[in-house]
Amino acid sequence: MYRFSGYEILIVLAIILVLFGPERIAKYAKEFGKSIAAFLNGLKDRDDYHSEDNPKPQNETMEN
């Protein structure tokens, strides 16, 4: 499998910077950070909901 060297990664990043411009890249990075923060906040809220007051539901099997 082919591995990228440091120079190849820099060339790809330079091409992306030229194509999109620094403003759009900053905007996309900011939105990506917000989405990660919202995801992690949702995980935290789920863990808070399933505390001792609201235990996680157990998988119950039906017995005949």
N, C-alpha and C positions, 0 to 999 in steps of 0.2 A: 504494500500500500504506500502511496506517495505521501511524504511529509513536507509541509511548507517550511521554508527557511524564514529567517527574520526579514530578509530583504523582500521576499515575495509578499509577506504580510504587509509590509510598509507600502509597497507598490499598490496593492489592492485597497488599502485604506486611503491612499492619496487619490486614487481614481474615484472612490466613493465620495470623498470630500469635494472633488471637482464637479462630479455629477449632481450631487444634492445641495451642496453649499453648507456653510457652517450653521446658518440659522435653522434650516430644516433638520439637520442632524441633532442639534441641541433640543429642538422641539420634540423629536421622536424619542430621544433619550429621557427627557423629562416625563413624557407620557408613559414610557416603559417603567420608569421608577415609580410613578403613581400606581400603575397596575400591580406591580409587585407588592407595594405597601398595602393596597386594598386586599390582595390575596392573603397576605400574612395577617392582616387585621381580621379577616374572615375566619382564618384558622384559630386565632386567639379567641374570638367570640364563640366559636363552636366548643372549644375546650372549656370556656367559662360556663357555657350552658350545661355541659355534661359534668357538673361538679357533683358533690355529694347530694345536693338537693334534687337534682335531675340526673339519676344514673343513666349510663348508656344502655340502650335496649339490648337484651341478650337474644341471640338467635335461638328461637324455640322450635323444636321439631314436634310434629304431631305424632302421637303414639296411638296405635290402634289396639 
